[in-house]
Amino acid sequence: MGVQIHIRDKSFRKGQTTVHALQDIHLEIADGEFVTVIGPSGCGKSTLLKIIAGLDADYNGIVEMNGVPIQGPGTNQGFIFQEHRLFPWLTVEENIAANLSLRDREIRKKVDELIDIVRLKGFEKAYPKELSGGMSQRVSIARALLREPKILLLDEPFSALDAFTRKHLQDVLLEVWRNKRITMILVTHDLDEAVYLGSRVVIMKAKPGRISRIIPIHLPFPRQRAHPSFQEMRQNVLKEFETIEAPPLMEGLGI
């Protein structure tokens, strides 16, 4: 059944003003689908992810997973932030296990499998200070996957990385998706990333935050950025994106 999102309104107060972060968001995501979300700053992309994750329940509407309302954080929803948020005193394998014991055979097996999937073999005993930014994000992805969530939510996880590392991690993420067939929703400002990863691209606009258009990406995997069909699809998404009126800067509002 997947995820059903129906948000009538998400607002908050800023001084004497009511800011409508989201309004009339209706989106259904199938099990195993990879959806990317793009839009200008302040259109509510991160707020939308937090609501799906159960981290923000102060809104009018309902979000369901397989027909069951999401009423708070849980193991069914994995979340990857922009920063890796690793524990500096734990090794790679300990960070992935977090509060679970590596002495448990099943946990040990799952951790080892995930280390292979995110391409960190040989770095099991390394500490976060010994890792690059890209490696640290791979640890975060593995940690979220260990709990076997039904959906993985990613809030611009590669935004602070250089272009080469970013492209590498996009391929790692696709490999994880193909292996696990887990539902993924990724928020990004990178149009190429949205087209490269998504089966559908959700374009949002601001004031209030709402869906402008949803564009299916009918391209087989693996995708080639230089291929004419990819460039044509990219231009289609860009054309739609450029029709969105740029909103005033809303930095620091957490949306």
RALINMO-V96597 format. One record per run of one state. SS is the DSSP state (H for helix, E for strand, C for the rest). FROM is the first residue (numbers start at 1). TO is the last residue. If there is no record, write none. Layout:
[[SS:FROM:TO] [SS:FROM:TO]]
//
This chain:
[[C:1:2] [E:3:14] [C:15:16] [E:17:29] [C:30:33] [E:34:39] [C:40:44] [H:45:53] [C:54:59] [E:60:65] [C:66:67] [E:68:69] [C:70:76] [E:77:80] [C:81:90] [E:91:91] [H:92:97] [C:98:104] [H:105:117] [C:118:126] [E:127:127] [H:128:130] [C:131:132] [H:133:146] [C:147:150] [E:151:155] [C:156:162] [H:163:180] [C:181:182] [E:183:187] [C:188:190] [H:191:197] [C:198:199] [E:200:205] [C:206:208] [E:209:216] [C:217:227] [H:228:242] [C:243:255]]
//
